[in-house]
Amino acid sequence: VRMGEQSAAIPLLQPESAIEWELSSAMKRVSFKDKPVVGLVMGHGEPGMNLMPQLERSLSVLYGVEPMAIFDSFPIHDRFSALLWLDPKDSIPVAHLQRLDEFLAKGRGLVIAYSKVTSDLGASPVIDVRNSPLEIWLAGKGLKVGTEAVIDASCGQVQVLQQRGMYTMQVPVSFPYFPLITTFGDHPISGGLEAVLLQFSTSLSFQGDTSAVRYSPLLVSSPKTGLLQAPHIIDLQRQWTDAQFLSGPRTVAAALEGLSLIHI
């Protein structure tokens, strides 16, 4: 794809790949002069940009990416067309949520990546529940965050040390706590995705007014899904059976669109 002195190449197209996305991305790379700016929300225990180099590289093709802070007394700057909020761990002042409401009222976008359950496998085998004002804020917009950990027979693997005779070997073991999502909603956000691996997820449900808000499931677990009440102790040697996966497909990511999302 060429425009003036700028050019972009698509080196390889796989069968069944998202050709429209690849082509439109290449067109934008050569035609965009002033990229829209995405703000990476900081100040609540979120991971820094240096810990997410792949995310920054991917976004920087089409967007300018800047770390930003939300202030109690000042509105979010208009230069941000959207915000990305990843895994806040610390307390969130109510004033910051009010600033987000004002931001959304301007027609801007917000992406939140957050789970009600969490675990640090390197330090503890326990899946625990965490509480945040963010859940109350989302509930006010009709989105309920579940409190049970989602397990899925379609899942990723972890390496476990096992004794084999005289040797200790790393053996891959299925890990249902890491759902491998292959079912996606009919929405531009999830269009073209083939697989997404999540870590320690909870389910989402919409309990608001569907006539005023468009609720779109984006990522849905497989039919062989189960729910585990947290806190829960992970047993890497556990033998899983079909009886643990009887909860049916669960939405684990969703999009909300509509004016009634705004509560100022």
C-alpha positions in Angstrom: 0.0 0.0 0.0 1.5 3.3 -1.1 0.5 7.0 -0.5 3.0 9.6 -1.5 6.4 8.7 0.0 4.9 6.3 2.6 4.5 2.6 2.0 3.4 -0.4 4.1 3.6 -4.1 3.1 1.6 -7.1 4.3 4.2 -9.9 4.2 1.8 -12.9 4.5 -1.9 -13.6 4.4 -2.9 -16.8 6.1 -6.1 -18.7 5.0 -9.1 -17.5 6.9 -7.1 -14.6 8.3 -8.7 -11.1 8.8 -7.7 -9.7 5.4 -9.9 -6.6 5.8 -8.1 -5.7 9.0 -4.7 -6.2 7.6 -5.5 -4.1 4.5 -7.3 -1.3 6.4 -4.4 -1.2 8.9 -1.9 -0.8 6.1 -3.9 2.0 4.6 -4.1 3.8 7.9 -0.4 3.5 8.5 0.5 5.3 5.3 -2.3 7.9 5.4 -2.5 9.0 9.1 -0.7 12.1 9.9 -2.2 13.0 13.3 -2.9 9.7 15.1 -5.7 9.7 17.7 -4.3 9.4 21.2 -5.1 6.6 23.6 -4.5 7.2 27.3 -3.1 4.4 29.4 -4.6 5.0 32.9 -2.1 5.0 35.7 -2.1 5.7 39.4 -4.1 2.8 40.8 -1.5 0.0 40.8 -1.7 -0.7 37.1 1.2 -2.3 35.3 3.6 0.3 33.6 4.0 0.6 29.9 7.5 -1.0 30.2 5.8 -4.2 31.2 3.6 -4.3 28.1 5.9 -3.7 25.1 3.8 -5.9 22.7 0.6 -3.9 23.5 2.4 -0.6 22.9 3.9 -1.8 19.6 0.5 -3.0 18.4 -1.4 0.2 19.3 1.3 2.6 18.1 0.6 1.5 14.5 -2.7 3.4 14.5 -2.6 5.4 17.7 -0.5 7.6 19.9 -0.2 5.9 23.3 0.5 8.0 26.4 0.4 7.2 30.1 -2.0 9.4 32.0 -3.4 10.1 35.4 -6.9 11.0 36.5 -7.2 14.0 38.8 -9.9 14.7 41.4 -10.5 18.3 40.4 -9.6 18.4 36.7 -11.4 16.9 33.7 -9.6 14.3 31.5 -7.9 16.1 28.7 -9.7 16.3 25.4 -6.6 15.1 23.5 -7.5 11.6 24.5 -10.0 9.9 22.1 -10.1 6.8 24.3 -8.7 5.4 27.5 -7.3 1.9 28.3 -7.5 0.8 32.0 -5.6 -2.4 32.8 -5.9 -4.3 36.0 -6.2 -1.6 38.7 -5.1 -3.1 42.1 -5.2 -0.1 44.4 -8.1 2.0 45.7 -10.0 4.1 43.2 -11.4 7.5 44.4 -15.0 8.2 43.6 -13.9 11.5 42.0 -11.9 9.5 39.4 -15.0 7.6 38.4 -16.9 10.8 38.1 -14.2 12.1 35.7 -14.7 9.0 33.7 -18.4 9.6 33.5 -17.7 13.1 32.1 -15.2 11.6 29.6 -17.8 9.1 28.4 -20.4 11.9 28.1 -18.3 13.4 25.4 -18.7 10.3 23.3 -15.2 9.0 24.1 -14.3 5.3 24.6 -13.1 3.3 27.6 -11.6 -0.2 27.6 -11.4 -1.9 31.0 -9.5 -5.1 31.6 -10.3 -6.3 35.1 -11.2 -9.5 36.9 -12.9 -10.0 40.2 -10.7 -13.0 41.0 -6.9 -13.0 41.0 -4.0 -15.2 41.9 -0.2 -15.0 42.1 0.9 -18.5 41.2 4.5 -17.8 42.0 3.7 -17.0 45.6 0.5 -18.8 46.5 -1.9 -21.4 45.0 -5.0 -19.5 46.2 -7.5 -17.8 43.9 -8.9 -15.0 45.9 -11.7 -12.4 45.4 -10.9 -8.7 45.4 -13.3 -5.8 45.8 -13.2 -2.5 44.0 -15.5 0.6 43.6 -15.1 -0.2 39.9 -17.6 -3.0 40.2 -20.2 -0.7 41.8 -19.6 1.8 39.0 -20.1 -0.8 36.3 -23.2 -2.1 38.1 -24.7 1.3 37.8 -24.4 1.0 34.1 -26.1 -2.4 34.1 -23.0 -4.7 34.0 -22.6 -7.2 36.8 -19.2 -8.8 37.4 -19.4 -12.3 38.7 -17.6 -13.5 41.9 -16.8 -17.1 40.8 -13.8 -18.1 38.8 -14.5 -19.4 35.3 -12.9 -22.8 34.4 -13.1 -24.2 30.9 -12.3 -27.6 29.4 -11.0 -25.6 26.4 -7.9 -24.1 28.1 -4.3 -23.3 28.1 -1.5 -25.3 29.7 1.1 -24.8 32.4 4.4 -26.6 32.8 4.6 -28.9 35.9 7.6 -30.7 37.3 7.1 -34.4 37.5 9.4 -37.2 38.5 9.9 -39.7 35.7 12.2 -42.5 37.0 15.6 -40.9 37.8 14.7 -37.6 36.1 12.6 -34.6 36.9 10.9 -33.3 33.8 8.6 -30.4 32.9 5.3 -31.8 31.7 2.5 -29.7 30.1 -0.7 -29.9 32.0 -4.1 -28.6 31.0 -5.0 -25.6 33.2 -8.8 -24.9 33.1 -8.3 -21.7 35.1 -6.9 -20.2 31.8 -9.9 -20.4 29.4 -9.0 -20.6 25.7 -11.7 -18.5 24.0 -12.7 -19.4 20.4 -16.3 -18.1 20.4 -16.7 -14.4 19.7 -19.6 -12.0 19.4 -20.7 -10.3 16.2 -19.0 -7.0 16.9 -16.2 -5.0 15.2 -14.1 -5.3 18.4 -14.0 -9.1 18.2 -14.2 -9.4 14.4 -11.2 -11.4 13.0 -10.1 -12.9 16.3 -9.3 -16.6 16.2 -8.3 -17.4 19.8 -7.8 -15.5 23.1 -6.2 -17.0 26.2 -7.4 -15.5 29.5 -6.0 -15.9 33.0 -8.3 -16.2 36.0 -11.5 -14.7 34.6 -15.0 -14.1 35.9 -18.3 -14.0 34.0 -20.3 -10.9 33.0 -24.0 -10.4 32.7 -26.1 -7.4 31.8 -29.0 -6.3 34.0 -29.8 -2.9 32.6 -32.3 -1.5 30.1 -31.6 -3.2 26.8 -33.8 -0.6 25.0 -31.4 2.1 26.1 -28.1 0.3 26.1 -26.6 -2.1 23.5 -25.0 -5.0 25.3 -22.8 -7.1 23.1 -21.0 -10.3 24.3 -17.4 -10.2 22.9 -15.7 -13.3 24.3 -17.7 -16.4 25.3 -16.4 -19.6 27.0 -17.0 -23.0 25.6 -20.1 -25.2 26.4 -17.9 -27.1 28.8 -17.5 -24.3 31.4 -17.6 -24.5 35.1 -17.7 -21.9 38.0 -15.6 -22.2 41.2 -16.4 -20.2 44.3 -13.4 -18.1 45.5 -11.3 -18.3 47.6 -10.2 -21.5 46.0 -6.9 -23.6 46.3 -5.4 -24.7 43.0 -4.4 -28.3 42.8 -2.1 -29.0 39.8 -2.6 -32.7 40.2 -6.4 -32.5 40.2 -8.1 -35.0 37.8 -10.8 -33.0 36.0 -14.0 -34.7 34.9 -17.0 -33.5 32.9 -19.0 -33.0 36.1 -16.9 -29.9 36.8 -17.9 -28.2 33.5 -21.7 -28.1 33.6 -22.4 -24.3 33.8 -22.6 -23.7 30.0 -21.1 -20.9 28.0 -20.3 -17.7 29.9 -19.6 -14.2 28.6 -16.2 -13.1 29.9 -15.9 -9.8 27.9 -18.6 -7.5 26.6 -19.2 -4.1 25.0 -21.7 -1.5 26.3 -22.9 1.3 24.0 -25.6 3.9 24.8 -26.3 7.2 26.3 -27.7 5.8 29.5 -24.2 4.6 30.4 -23.5 8.1 31.6 -24.3 8.9 35.2 -23.0 12.3 36.3 
